[in-house]
């Protein structure tokens, strides 16, 4: 199993591919409040149940989607988008991107009209459940440190405000996808390695020394060991305890129970007990499949024993209930490659069946496997599993290698796009999932340029805005479901987490919609909405090249969108990704376009494109531009 490494994770330096926070030492807050002593709670096993508060406003479930390929997804970190309710601004530290900033569901509800102007049709919101409050002066503003799957995060609002957001979105024809996590819970317990009943961070050993250079009494082989009982290294036997006399068996998992710092055993039911966790310590190698599936995330995020039937039932019940309480339209599922395939086969089918029985059909479930392996990504879309995945292989191989590197040297040719797409039928599911969205995963991949776990596109592109807009043109015209990370329309350019999690209202306090990139994306959204071919047509590559230098065709790429579920409609997209020169491509249009006249809906080429009956045409494009040819209407 290959793993893509990006650098840092919460509190610890690591090579983990899933960063949740910056590298930081453990804070004095943790030392004083947690290590200084707390009550220990070993919660008894409880039946799986969810006790989300009910009231008269619980909605009737509805099916809001016709075809998910018609949607344009906008990923938003709720804490960073809009602050609509100052009453929930506890712990806000303005400008400190590792701390809460004050965004909430009310603020997002207030700005739905603004997002409609941009062309957004689906919101992907960050997790809504109560989290561990803070750790090492890093807050859980992102939502991935779950503590209670039955309660809302009070920083974002209550159940009523979440329901209002979903209802208001539906009234505008927008859908809402919720980010969920089944792989791990927040840092809820420590491993009592030295059996003293409290959490310790110990350093032992005096280090190596060369013969003849050792201090009196110093061993030549005394290795320095650092043991953090919140975050010990992976051990396939389970984290082991030991005393001065030697090993003493598996280390007990001691749950923190201190409401004064909002650190209590997880809920519901079994999640508050040791039976719900693998207890093997943190992943030290992402090349080891056993560690990937069974290890804790560095930083103390505890890996859930998802093979346990009670855990599986608890996860199904907890997350299905959020849909039942609010009428959500889909799940984006975090860290799917860290969970066994059998879990997804149980979870996805159980959720689909439960919701369909209540009127919620075409419920989208797409997974995040942070990995560059196209084959690995596709494995989670095979029969009985997920409808789609985040298309990470395309993110690395196309958006980074072909677009972002345009002006930096080392840019890949557009032949790389064709080669990646050519493997899709073999790597991804080719049939719709039972009770799923009705579209085969091969046609419903979620395309994206960047996200909260990757540096912004403009960071990688060194501020090349022309390349950004060209990449957006590709995103909005290829097949699948486009997804844009919030702030791209404002040309956000932050680096690694948390720099890539900027505060939206600070960057655009008057909520203007006249920026050039904002308008470029909005225009693409209109063109896409008006063309059935761009939304539902099959992808046919008409031209690609390995050339990136001075060759006449360097940087050219042409695709036709036609056939499939597009009926008799056709669109042709021609792009030049070269950074400095006009390039030319000669290609042959399919039967549906022959003898027809096309116009460039984006206005890059002012003259019409007349396609002869032979279908062969030649197109020249300026550097870093894209033309979207649609059949000219009377």
N, C-alpha and C positions, 0 to 999 in steps of 0.2 A: 504494500500500500504506500503510495507516494504521498508526501505531505508538503504543503507550501508554507514556508516559514516567513513571518513578517517581523519578528523581533520581540516586542514586549507584551507582557500581560500584567495584570493587577499585582502590584506590590513586589513581585519577584522578577529577576531577570531570567529569561527563558527563551527557548526557540519555538514556543507554542504558536500555532497558526490561528489562535482565537483571542485577540487582545480585548480585554474588557476594561483596562485602565492603565495608567502610566506606571513606570517603575518608581517605587517609593519605598523608603524604609518603614517599618512598623512604627506607628505614631505613639506619642505619649498617651493619647486618649485610649488606645487599645491596651497599653501596658497598665495604666491606672485603673481603667474600668473593667477590663476583662481578666488580665493576669493577676490583678490584686485580690481576686476572690469573688466567687459567686455561688449561688445555689445550684446544685446539680440535679437534673431531672432525667430519669430514665423512664420515659413514657411507655406505658403498657400498650401492646398491640391493640389497635381499634379497627373496627370494620370501616371500609372505605365509605366516606360520605362527604358531601359538600353542603355547607350551611350558609350560602350566600343569602343575604337579606332579601326578602320578597316584599312586594307591595302591589297595589292595584295597577301599576303602570307596566307590569311585565308584558312585553310585546307578544303578539302572535307572529310566529316565524313565517317568513316569506322568501320566495325565490326572486332575487333581484336581477339575475344575470341571464342573458340570452346566450352569449358566446364570450368566453373570457378573452379571446383574441381581439375583441373590440375595445378592451379596457386599456387605460394608461394609468399605471400605478405610480404613486408618489410615496416614497419612504420618508416618514417623518419621526424624529425623536421628539416626543411630546414636550419634554422639558425645555427644548430649545426653539420651539416654533413661535408660540404666541402666549402671552400671559393675560388671561382673561379674568382671573379671580385672585386678587391680592390676599384673600383670606387664607389661602393654602400655601403661602410663601414661607413656610418654616425652613430654617437652615439655609436660606438662599445666600450665596456669596457671589455677588455680581462680578463677572469677568473671570472667575476662577473656573475653568472649564472642567475640572475634576469634581466640582461641587454642583449642587442644585442651582438652577438659574431661574426657575419660576414658571415655566410653561405648563399649560394644563389643558384639559379637554374643553373647557369653556372657551379658552382662547382659540383653539382649533376650530370649534364650532362657529365662532364669530368670523373666521376667515375662509369659510367654505366658498363664498362667492369669489374671493380673490383667486382661489385655486381653480375654480371653474373657468375663470378668465384665462388662466394658463393652459387649460385643456385637460386638466386632471379629471379622471373618472373614478378612480379607486384610491383610497387612503390605506396605506400600510402603517399602522400605529405600533409604537413600542409597547412592551409588555405592561399589563394593567394591574398585576397582582402586587400585594404588599411584599416589600423586599427588606432584607437586612438593611438597616438605615445607612450605616457608614462603616468603613474599615480603613484604617491607616490614613484618615483624612481624605479618603476618596468616597464619594457618595454613590448610591445606587440609582442615580438619575436615569440610567439607561434601561433598568428593569430586569437585568439578567441574574440578579442575586435573590431569587425567590425565597420567601420565608413562609408565606401563607397563600396557598392557591385558592382560597375561598374569600379573600378580602381584597378590596381595591387599595391601590397605593394612594394614601391621603394627600400626597403632594400634587396629584393630578386631579383629584375630585372624588366624588362619591358615585354610587351606582346611578343615581338620578342624572348626574351630569354626563356620565358615559352613555346612558341610554339616549339622552338628548342629542349627543353627537351623532350616534348611529341613525337616529330618526331624522335629524336634519339633513344628513348626508343622503339618505334614501329619498327624501322629498326633492332633492336636487338631481336624482338619478345617479348619485355616487354610491359606491360600495365601500365597505370597511373590512380590511383584513387585519387580524390580530397576530402579533408576534408571540409565540409560546415557546416554552422550554420544558422538555421532558428528561433531558440527559442528566441534569444536576440541580441541586439546590444551593443556596448561599452558604456561607461559612457558619454552620450551625453547631458544630461540635469540634473537639480536638481529640487527638489520639493520646491517651495517657501512657506514653512510652515508658516513663520511669515509675509509674504506679504510685505517684504521690498525690493524685487527686486534683492537680491544678495544671494549667497550661504553662509550659516552659519553653524557652528557646536556649539551648545549651551549645556550647562550643567545647570540644575536647581535643586533646593531643597537642603536641608542641611543634609539629612540623618536621620535615626532612632536614637532614644536615649531611654534609659530605664528610667522609672519614678524615679525621684529623682536624675538623673544624667544628665539632660538636661541643656544646657547653658541657660542663661537668654534670654527669648523670643523664644527659639528653640522649635519647635513642636515635639511631640513624633511620628508623622506619616508623616514627610516631606520626601517623597521618592526622591532620587537622580535620575534625568532623564537626559539621554544623547541623544540629537537629532542631527543627521547628515543629513542635507538636501540633500546630495547626496545619502544617503543610509538609509532612515528611516525604521522602522519596518513595517511588513505587516499589512494592515488594509483592511478588506473585503469591506468597503465602498469606498475604494480609500484613498490615503494619505490625511489627513485632515489638513486644515490650521486653525490657531487660533491666537488670540491676547489676550491682558490682559483682554478683556471683554468676552472671551470664543470662542467657535468654530465658524468658518467663512466659512464652506463649503470645497469642494475639493481644495487641494493645486494646483496652476497652475504649469505646467511643463515648466520650462524655459530652452530653448536650449542654450548651450554655442556656441558663434560664435566669435572665436578668432583665425584667421589663423596663428598668430605668434607662437602659441603653437600647431598648427595642431589640434585644437579642434573646429570642425564645425558641424552643423546639419548633420545627416546621409543622405545618398543617396542610391537609387533614390526615387523620388516622395514622396509618403505618409510616408516613413520612417523618413522624416525630420519634421513630425508633431506629435502633441499629439494624434491624432486619431489612430496612429499605436501602441500604448502602453497601457497596462492595468493600469499602474499607481497605483499599490497597495502596493508598497514598498517591502522590501527584505523578503525572506523566513526566518522564524524563527523556523519552525517545518517541517521536511521532512516526518512526519507521517500524515500530513494534505493534502489530495489530492488537495483541492482548492489552497493551497499555492504552491504546487509543480507545478501546471499548470499555475498559474496566477501571481506568485510572481517574483520579481527581484532576481537575484543571489546576495548574499552578496558581497559587494565590488562595487556595483553600476552598474552592467550589467543589462540593462533595458529590461524587458520582453515584447516581441512583441505580439500584439493582433492578433494571427494567425487565429482566427475565422473570421476576417474582410475579405470580399471577395477581396477588393483591395490589402490588404497585401498579400493574397494568390497568386493573379495574379502577384504581384511584385516579390515575391520569386521564383515562377516558371520561370518567364522571366529572372530574373537576373542570376540564376544558370544554366538554360538551355543555356543561351548565352555563359557562360564560356566553355561549351562543344563545342558549335558551333564555338567558336573562336580558340580552341586548339585541338579538337579531343580527349578529355579525355574519359576514359573507364568506370568510375564509380564514385559514391559518397560514402564516409563514412560520415554519418550524425550525428552530435553532439547532445547530450541532447534530445533524442527523447521522453523520458518519461515526459518531461516538456511541451509537446505540445499535444493537443487533437488528438485523433485517426482520427477524421474527416479530419484534415489537411493532414495527411499522405495519406489518401485515395484520396484526391484531388491532392496533390503535386506529388505523385509517378506516378499516372496514366497520369497526364498531361505531365510530363517530358518524360515518356516512349513514349507516342504517338508522341510528337513533335520530339523527336530524331529519332525514328524509321522511320518516314516519310522522313528523310534525310539520311537514310542508317546506322544509329547507332543502332544496335540491341544488345541484351544480355547485356544491360547497367546495371551494378551491383549497387544496393542501399542497403547498410547495415547500421543499426542504432546502436547508442551507448546509452543504457539505463544503467547507472551506478547503478546497483542494484543486489542483490543476489537472488531475487525472480525469479525462473525459469518460473513460470506462467506469471509474468509481462513481462519478456523479450519476451516470445513467443507471447504475445498478439499483438505485433507490426508486426508479420509475418503472421497474419491471412489474409483472402481473401481481396484483393484490397490494401494491404499496402506494406510492404518492403520485399525484397528478402531474407533478412537475418538480424541477429543482431550479435554484439560482444557477445560472449558466456561467460558473466560475472559469471553466476552461476557455470560454470565449472572452471573458474579462481579461485574462492574462495574455492569451495568444493574439487577440484582435484589438481590443480597445487599448491595451498597453503597447504591444509590439508593433502594431500597424499604425495606430493613430497617435498615441501619446509621444512616440519617439520620432515624430516627423522631422523635427528640427534639431535632434540631438545626436544623430548618427546611430547606426545599428537598427534602423527601421526595417521591419520585415515587409516583403512584398505582399500584394493582395492574394497571391496564390495560397497563402496560409489560411485565408478565410474559406476558400473552396475546399481545401484539404480537411479542415476541421468539420465543416458541414458534411463532407462525404462520409464521415464515420458515424453520423448521427443515427442512421437506421440500425446499425449494428449495436450501438451502445445504449440506446434509450428504448423505452417501451413503445411499441408501435400500435397498440390497441388501447382504447379508452379504458380506464379503471371502472369496475362494476360500481354502480351508484355514484360515480365520480362526475367530472365536469363535462363528459361527453366528447372529449377531444383527446386524441392520442398524445402522450408526453412529447413525442418527436415534434409535434406542431404547437406545443404550448410551453416551451421553455421560457423562463423568466429572464429576459435580457437586461443587463445593467452595465453601467460604465464604472461606477465606484459605489462604495457604501460606507457604513459607520466603522467597519473593520479594516478599511483600506485607505491609504492617502487619497485625497481628492484627485480627480483627473488632472486638474490644472497644476497640482503639485508635481505629479509625475511628468506632465508636459512642459514644465518650467514656464508656466504662464502663457502658453500658446493658445490664445482664445480662438483663433481660426480653426485650429485642430479640434478644440472643444465643440464648436458648432458643427463641424463636419462629422464628428463622432455622434452628435445628437441626431444628425440626419440619417446616419446608418441605423442607430437605435430605433428610430421611429418608422423605418421603412422595411426592415427585415421581418421575417416571419417570427411568430411567438408573441409574447406579452412584454411590452416595454415597461421598464421600471426606472424612474429617476430619483436620485437621492436629493432630499430637500436642500435648497441653496445653490444647486448647480445653475439654476436660472439667474442667480445673482453673481455667478462666477466665483463662488467660494473656492479657496485654494489651500485649505489647511493640510498639514502633513499627517503623521500617524496620530492615532487616538491619544489624548482627547482633542488635539488641534483640528481634527476633521469633524468636530461636533459643535460648530459655531452657533451663536445666538442669532436667530433670524431677525427678530425685531430690532436688534441693535444695528444690524447691517442695513435694514430697510425700514426705518421708523415711520415713514409716511406711506408704506405699502404701495410703492409706485409700480406700475406695470409697463413702463415705457423703455426699459433697458433693452439693448440690442439683442442680448442672448435670450431674455424673457420673450421678446417678440418673435425671435427665430423659432423657439420651441413652440410657442402658441400657434404659429403659422403651420409648423409641421403637424401639430395635433389636429388642426382644421383640415389639412390636406388628407391626413390619414382617415379622419372620420368620414370624409366625403368619398373615399375610394374603398369599395368592398375588396378590390384586389389587394390593396396594401394591408388590409386587416386579415383576410382569410385565404388569399391566394397561396399557392405553393411557391417555394423558392426555386428559381432556375438560374444558375450562374451562366451568364452569356459571355463574360470575359473576365479573366484575372491574369496577373502577371507576377513573376518573381522579381521584375526589374524595379529598382529604386533609385537609379542614377540618372544619367543623361539620355537614356534611351527614349524614343518617341512615346512609348506606351507606359513609361515608368509611373507607377502609382495608380493606374487606372483599374477600376472594378465596375462591372455592369451586372445587374441581376434583373430578372423578369419575375413579376408576381402575377401569376395567372393559374387557372385550373383549380383543382381541389374544390373548396366551397365558395369560390368566387364567381361561379357561373360563367358568363361570357365576358366578364370584365378583365382588363389587363392594365398593368402599370409597369414601366421600365425605369429603374433607378441607375443612374450613371454617376460615378464618383471619381475624383482625383485626390488621392491622399498625399501626393508629393508636396513638399513644403514650399518650393520656389518656382516651379515651371509649369507652363501649360502642357498638358499631355493629351494623347489621342488614342482612341480605341476603335477598331472596326469589329462589328459583331452582327449576329443574325437574330432578328426578332422572331418569336414563335408565330404560329399560324393566326392566332387571334389578332395580332397587330399588323399583319401584312396588308398593305394597301390603305392604311389608315394614317391620319394626321394627328400627331401628338403635340401637346404644349407642355412647357416646363412649369409646373404649378408653383415652384419656388422662385421663378423669375431669374435664375442664373443665366439662362440662354433666352434671349428675347425672341428669337425666330422659331417658327414651327419646325417640327421634325416630321418630314414626310417619309414614310416607310414604303418602299416599292414592294411589288408582289414577290420579289425574291427574298425580302426580309432583311437584306444586308444594308447596314447603315454605318456611317462613320461619325463619331462625336468627339469634339475637342472641348476640354474644360480647363478653366484657370486653376492654379494651384489651390489646394484645400477647398474644394467646392463640390457641391452635389446638385444634380438636376433630377427632378422627379417628374417623369413624363407620363401624362395621362391622356387618354383619347380626347381630342378636341370636341367639345359639345357645340351644337348649333347655337 
